[in-house]
Structures are given as C-alpha cells and as structure tokens.
Amino acid sequence: MYSSSDIDENHIAIIGISGRFPKAANIEDFWDNLVSGRDSVVHYSKDELLKDGIEESVLEDPLYVRAQILLENPEEFDAGFFDYSRREAEEIDPQQRIFLECVWEAIESAGYSPFKYEGPIGLFGSIGMNFYLHELLKSGVSLVDSVKGYQLMLGNTSDHLSTRVGYKLDLKGPCVGVQSACSSSLVAVHHACQSLITGECDMAAAGGVFVGGYRKCGYLYEPGSIRSSDGYCRVFDKNASGTVRGAGAGVVFLKPLIQAIDDGDYIRGIIRASAINNDGHGKIGYTAPSVDGQSKVIFEAIEVSGVDVEKMAFVEAHGTGTILGDPIEVKALSYAFKEFTSRKKYCAIGSVKSNIGHLDVAAGVAGLIKAVLALEKGVFPATLNFDVPNPELQLEESPFYVAKENVPIERLGSVAYGCVSSFGIGGTNAHVVLQSPPPFDRTSSEGSLAFFPISAKSPATLRRRKAQLFEFLKKHPDVPLADAAYTLQRKSHDFTYRDICLGRNPDEMLGDLSGSSERVVRSARKSREALSIGFLFPGQGAQRVGMGYDLYKSSPVFRSHIDSCDAILSAYLDIGLVEMLYPKGDRLEETEVLLTETKYAQPALFAIEYSLAMFWMSFGLKPDFMIGHSLGELTAACIAGIWSLEDAARIVCERGRLMGESAVGQMMALPIGESLYREKYGARTDCEVAAINAPNQVVVGGSPSSIERLRCWIEDDHIEYKLLKTTRAFHSGSMESAARKFEGFMESVTFNEPVVSIISNLTGKAFGAENATPIYWSRQMREAVKFSECVETVLDGSNKVFLEVGPGATLSSFIESHPGCGEEHLILSSLQGSGSGSTDLSEVGRTLRTLWGNNMKLEWPSSSNLEDLNCVPLPTYPFERSLYSLRPDAQSQSSEPVSFDDSEIDEHRLLSSKYVPPRNEIDAAIVDIWQSHLKIDKIGIHDDYYELGGHSLLAIQIINDMSKVFDIDLKQEVFFEQPMISKISDWIESVRWLKGDSEDKLLEKDIEIEYL
C-alpha cells in the first residue's frame, strides 16, 4: 500500500496517461524519444514537396522552410470499436476521433471501464483549428446536402469534442470544452482538478488534441514571428528564432489522491496545486506575453501547493524559443521563485517543444505528461538544440539552468517536485505544481491463482491482447501477478470475443497466454435472457486422493474453507482432513485405502464439495437451484442454509459411520432403464434399484452373491455393465438398520428454511417443508436416488447451466445423456476426473471461460486481501484502425490500413443477428440504399440499423431515398420503431397490396403485420 504522509484533501492523483505524439504511438515511445534525445522534425527534399503539390515558385523562396512535424496516420481510426458507421466516422474531424481513443486509453490505463464505473466521470478537453474541414472545402468535396452539412457541423466544431466523447463513453460528470489557445489543455487540467475538489465528479479526464495538417509541406518563415527560421525549436538558446508547429494529443486521468490510495489505484504523479489567470490589457499587445500575469499565476500555484521551491527539481516551461517569449517567461519564473528563495542555478528548466514542436492547444498537457514521467522515472530529459543560453534570459542571476543533458532527479526523502507552465496567446496562463508518487510498499502474493479476463471485438484483436500481456509480463517480471490480474478484472470489458488465462506464477501465466492463441470463446447470448445456474453435487465414488490439490495450494478462498472443514471434522475423525486429502509421499497408499471407506470418504467428499461451492460463489455464481446425488444432497442442504456447516459436518460423519457399518454389498451400473430392468431381472434377483441416473441408466445394489448372479445374466444378454468401487450396497435393503439409527440421530438437528431451491432425490421435485424432517433424511439414505427425475424437473427450458461441484464429471455425463438436454444447455465441471488427462486448474479455466463467454456476470475473488492489491498500468486495447477520410487524396497518403482478421468469424458482423440475405426485390433495393449510406458491404435483412452504426440524422436521408425508390410515403415511425430491413420491407409490401388505401389509412386501420 501507499504511505499516507503529507497528503492533503485537495491533492489530485494522476492515475492514467495516454497520448499520441509525432513518432510516438504511445506514452512508452514518447518517453523513449525524450530520454534518447530524438526530435520529430522531418526535413523534406524539394522533389518530395513538388510531388506532394507544393508549387515550385513557393519552394524557390529563400524563406521557405522545408520542415514539418506530422502525426503519423491521423485519419486512421477504429470506427467499429466505438460503433461508428464508415459514413459517420468520415464526417468527424480526425482530431475528435484521436481524442476519443486517447480518453479511452487514459481511463483504461488507470484500470477502469467507463461503462462499468457507476459514479460520475468528468471530461475537460481542448481541440485545435480544424484543418480537416478546411481541406475538404479546398478540395471541392460536395457539402451541399442539408442533413450531411448539419452532421459535418456536429463532427467538426469544438463545441462537440467533450460531449461527443461523453456520449460514446457514457460519462456522467461534466463534459466541457476548454479553449484558451496554447494554454487550453493545461487549463483543462486545472478545471478538472477543481471539479474533483468540489465533488462534481469522482474522476476526470483532461487534455487536448491538435493535428496541424494532413499533407507534406513546409512553411514560409517571417522574421520576428513565432515560426522558426530553420525548422528547429531552440528553446532558451541565443540562436532561437521561434518554434515549429507540431501535432499530437494527450490525456491525463485524475482522481482525488486520498480516494486513489483507498481504491488501490496506480498513482503516476500528484498535482499539489494548479492555478490559472489572465494578463488583462497590461501588455504591449493582445498576442504578447506578460511578465506580471505569468509570475502571478506561478506564485499562486506554488503558494497554494505548500512546496518549498528550493526542493523544486525542474520547471517544464512553456518554452517556445521565441525572441520575446523566452526572456519574459524566465523573468516571470524568476520573480515568482525569488519570492521564496535566493538560491541560484539549482533548478533545471526545459521544454518538450524542442522534441515535438508546439502542439497548440495540446502543448500544456504534453508538457505535463513529460513532467509526470520525469518524476516517475527519476530523470528530467534534455532540452534539444540548446548550445549557448540567450543572454536576455539572465540565467546567472536566476534560480534556473537549462537542462542541456538528461538530469537525474534527486529525491529529498521519498519525494521530488516539479512544475509545468503553459501560456496562451491572448493571455490565459496556467501553472501546475507536481509531486512524485507516494512511496509504495508492495506485498507479494506469489503462488496464488491469478485470473486474466481478456476480451476484444475480433478474434485477431483478442490474440493481440494476449500477445500484449505476454510481452508485458516478460518485460516487467517484477510486476506482481495479483496486481496485474486485479487491474484486468477491475477494467474487464465484455467484448464479443473472450478468454480467461490463469496461473499461479508468471511462468504459468506466460504459458497460458502463449499456449492458447487459438482459444477463443465467442459470446453467443447477447440478447437472450439471463442464464440460470445449477450446482450438481456428486455422491460417494467420485472421491480420489489429491482432489482439488491445485486449488488448495493456489486459491485462498478454497484453502480457507478446506481448513475450516478440517478444524470442524477433527472432532469426528481420527485423521486430519488435509492429511487425508493431500498426503505426503510415504502415506499415499494408506490414504488411498482410507478414502474407499465410507466413514472417511463421505466427510472428505463433503468438504471438497462445500469448499468448491464457496470457491465458485466467490465469483458471484450464486446457484438458482441445486441437485445433490445421495451424499451430495447433504452438501446442497448445507449450502442452502438448512443447517450450519458445523451441523452438516456432524451429520455427514454420522451418516458415513452408520452406512460404513452396514452389511457388505456391491453395486452395478447398467445402461438400461428402470422399467426394463424390473421387467427382465426384477423377479429373478433381490438386487434393488439404488439410483435412476438417466432414462436409460440405473444402478442396482445387493449382496455380493446377488450381484454375481445378476452379472452372469447380464453377460448372457450381452449388456454392458460396470461394477462400482464400493463395499456397500447403498440405497438398498442393507441400509435399513443404518437409516433407522440415522433418523434418531437427526432428531437432535435444527432445520432451517432453504434459501436456494433443492431438487429432492426422493421425489424429483423441489424441496418443501416435508424435506426438513428426520424421516426425510432417513428415507434419503435408504431409498433409490431419482436423479433422472431431478434433471427432468429443471430441464423445462433453455438458458440452464449445470455446474458439477465436485471431482470429475459423472453427473454431467448423466445430464448429457438425457433426451431433454440440448445444445442450449451448458454442462460444466470443476475438477478433473480420474484419468481425464486434464488438470484441476484447466477445468476451472474452461468453466470460467465458458460462463463468461455466455454472458454470465462474473465477480473476481482477490488472490489476497483487497487492501494489498493495486492497479498497474497494463497495455491498453490494441485498436484496429483503418482509414476514414473524405479527402480525395487521403488514400495515397495513408499507410496500409489495419483490418480485422475475420477468418474465425462465422457471422457477417459482430452483431446480435446472423446474416440473412434479401428475400425479394424490395429487400434487395432497401439493402442497396442502406449499404450506400452506411458504407457497409454486407447488410442482412434482420440487422438492426443502430447496431450497424446508424444515427437519426442519417436515417432521415435513408427514409427519403426509400420513399423515392418505392414511390411511397414511408412513415418515420415505421422506421424508428422497427429499424430492420425485413420489417420495413413487409410494411412496404402491405401498402402495395392495399392499392386502394393511402398510407395514412393503413396506419389508421392498425393492420398487424407478422414479422419474421
């Protein structure tokens, strides 16, 4: 856990970071570029720019600088991930699309899912000038259509940046656009902090995006302007001549520090204080900076933070490299710092603009991200292109020196401090004081079973997700597996394609991640009713030495309940439960013999079943019904609360003792029905039917001699059989004496009403009041187990899950053989059976995978105490980006687009409906219209318009086109109430059939159309 020293209620934790910067697709690449001293400027040859459309006369101008900083592939986007149609995605400014992806990544990197977090999340975002719309207008793309024009307006104005993201990610807190020119994104961070402090939201994202162009080009240098004369930003250098326009996006995800510590968030940095102000008119011009305004905002932030400026390791400056701006900024910094200290040249200053250029509205958040990473990594990256300081800065008399090389950050005690400035043209200034993350004491949970839930929107992306995690664990072997699992579980998304990997240590997890590349579970129950789950508890005969050992060693939940049973059973058994279940090597044969004896077998099996039930229930799998086979019904009664665990242990031990003292007998399983058995053999033998496990499967029991005679007749009739490994004939006449004694014993037991439905072995029906009596449990020991009737009772519909809660899959096989069981029923097991070839952990993984794949809501038991777990910044979703652009020349400039690998997809899209082709000419005509507008190649007649990515504005165009094609007034209510081609087509066909009636009369008659 984090220590809680020096924490104020107004301190804000940075728990998530994301960004896309020039030559850096993610934060890791960005940091690597910074510490490696790489800049992002590209210098073009004359031929390159001529080829890209720049006129030769422009290139011949000696002031034309053939340099540029571009964001790679800014028009590529994962439209499918955010449920956008191609048409809608292309109409949205790429800046907004990039920002949407970055907000998702920032939230996910913090270990949260915006769709699962119940509290309000806020968003404060800034966006730069829209060059995309400018390019469209310049290229002559037709924007005449009124609906299309309105949609373009929604997708290309700054007003809709934050609200669009809030809509797509279901954010309930304030979603606000912040525009103050170059300082916008740092001002957005300030507003996010204030929103958190005042309680408007629980968490907040803040940042900005700027894409300054989509084509190769340079710029015309104007002496004295903000643009550099040579394409390099030489911050604080005597040869500085300005900056270079960059491009990029950055987002930070914030939360009150106290709450972040309590919630186990991974804290990447702390905002001690932030401040904003405006210059007013006390300066030489609107675009000029102000020493007074800048120094005041810096002083205010430092004073509020309470940080001793002599402990400040660095200042990430606004630093544009302009002749006027740099001296004013350093002077303002000096004035503010000198209010607190007289020390000189102890604090490093630098600017990320020397690496990536000026990111316009995203400049502030880019500097903030650099500063946070610097405090986290312990080094402040060098400012590039710096040689000799600008004498106008007067650094010798200031507290500052320029970080010409990477500067190690010395922690004073356990913390370090830094600050960030961002100043906007026009006069809005912002300053933030940062602190390194608090100390963290990590608790190891090596050996505990960890679960990695992983999902994606395509099989190919699922494989990439697993490959990401594999590489992450290899690269970061020190990250506790429990923390990684906790992070994935907390942010787990229920995307269509799913897998769950598990392991007790990094090597096991790496093995499961790499060895399961083809293992994909596709959610098939998107729109069906919730699954009903039943626990099946097997009876004696399923037990084996070592059952559940892997879980005992790796699951704290399972182990704690086994240990509790061990402590209780010690009063009734002459050997410890754990010692009997998991013997040392020299006692293996001895305990194998013990587990064949009823008085030991039944308590051991009960303990395993009870602990397994608690294990599954820790995943939120609460049974809707339970069926126990013989002994298993006692486990079910305990789980249902009919009696306590202590009473159940006492009951099971007494039952096992009495049954074990009965006469010696044998049991035989036969693949025939009860009626056939009685017809052919009932009159010839005294072997009784002990269990009806399936319509064509019975177990009979009797004395050894009776069973031997029956065996001979069975062999003569060429019927297969199986002699069970038991020395008693349970549920037969040999149990009469034991049953009477057991009834007397049960008189001392207190019975409660069951809280979960149990299906009775005696009646095959749900438990009633008559089942909570001593005589019932006496009969339950003596009479035949009607398991087949129990199954018949619950096989009254689909959406049933049968989970065998015990070793092996004996009961599962009975259900599978039942004629009422179909593909719609899920039949799962908990532990391996004898000779199954699998492991206990593989069975657990398969069951969890199948349940989650069928939309069963899972909770995740922590592998250690929750207070010992913390999130870690894991790789975020690997977007499957493709080109989305209305610009005519976009295709030639884009890299090869990434596309889905749909080789494993058996449906036309990731929709809830299967593809159904047109039935007739009306269907085909409507499909053509929809495909044209939605820009989707394959649309089925049962596909939902909104699942295809459609929206209400586009629907108006589609309705108009369909009305023209069919020469009919298609009512909007027909489209919006039932937005499927098949239903609209049927409506049109009905109108044509009623030739003499108008469409209005058709609606008035309320004619019902039977849809497919």
Salt bridges, closest charged atoms under 4 A:
ASP6 OD2 - ARG272 NH1 2.82
ASP32 OD2 - ARG38 NH1 2.94
GLU56 OE2 - LYS46 NZ 3.33
GLU60 OE2 - LYS46 NZ 2.29
GLU75 OE1 - ARG887 NH2 2.65
ASP83 OD1 - LYS457 NZ 3.73
GLU90 OE2 - ARG86 NH1 3.29
GLU90 OE1 - LYS935 NZ 2.72
GLU91 OE2 - ARG87 NE 2.70
GLU101 OE1 - ARG20 NH1 3.62
GLU101 OE1 - ARG881 NE 2.86
GLU108 OE2 - ARG465 NH2 3.30
GLU108 OE2 - LYS491 NZ 3.53
GLU108 OE2 - HIS493 NE2 3.84
GLU135 OE2 - ARG215 NE 3.42
GLU135 OE1 - ARG887 NH1 3.63
ASP170 OD1 - LYS172 NZ 2.87
ASP230 OD2 - ARG234 NH2 2.71
ASP263 OD2 - LYS255 NZ 2.59
ASP265 OD2 - LYS255 NZ 2.85
ASP265 OD1 - ARG490 NH2 2.55
ASP279 OD2 - LYS283 NZ 3.04
ASP292 OD2 - LYS296 NZ 3.32
GLU316 OE1 - LYS370 NZ 2.83
GLU376 OE1 - ARG268 NH2 2.91
ASP387 OD1 - LYS404 NZ 3.74
GLU397 OE1 - LYS344 NZ 2.86
ASP483 OD2 - ARG442 NH1 2.53
ASP494 OD1 - LYS116 NZ 3.51
ASP499 OD2 - LYS466 NZ 2.84
ASP499 OD1 - ARG519 NE 2.92
ASP499 OD1 - ARG849 NE 2.72
GLU508 OE2 - ARG504 NH2 2.58
ASP512 OD1 - ARG519 NH1 3.12
ASP550 OD1 - ARG504 NH1 3.47
GLU579 OE2 - ARG587 NH1 1.96
GLU590 OE2 - ARG587 NH2 2.52
ASP647 OD1 - ARG650 NH2 3.43
GLU654 OE2 - ARG657 NH2 2.63
GLU661 OE2 - ARG657 NH1 3.01
GLU674 OE2 - ARG678 NH2 2.91
GLU688 OE1 - ARG782 NH2 3.23
GLU708 OE2 - ARG711 NH2 2.37
GLU715 OE2 - ARG711 NH1 2.73
ASP717 OD2 - LYS680 NZ 3.55
GLU736 OE2 - ARG782 NE 2.96
GLU783 OE2 - ARG779 NE 2.75
GLU792 OE1 - HIS818 NE2 2.99
ASP796 OD1 - LYS800 NZ 3.05
GLU824 OE2 - HIS825 ND1 3.78
ASP840 OD1 - ARG544 NH2 3.29
GLU843 OE1 - ARG846 NH2 3.47
GLU880 OE2 - ARG464 NH1 3.29
ASP889 OD1 - ARG887 NH1 2.69
ASP901 OD2 - ARG463 NH2 2.94
GLU904 OE2 - ARG463 NH1 2.23
GLU907 OE1 - ARG522 NH2 3.25
ASP923 OD2 - ARG919 NE 2.68
ASP943 OD2 - HIS908 NE2 2.59
ASP961 OD2 - HIS933 NE2 2.49
ASP969 OD2 - LYS971 NZ 3.17
ASP986 OD1 - ARG919 NH2 3.23
ASP997 OD2 - LYS1005 NZ 2.62
ASP1000 OD1 - LYS971 NZ 2.72
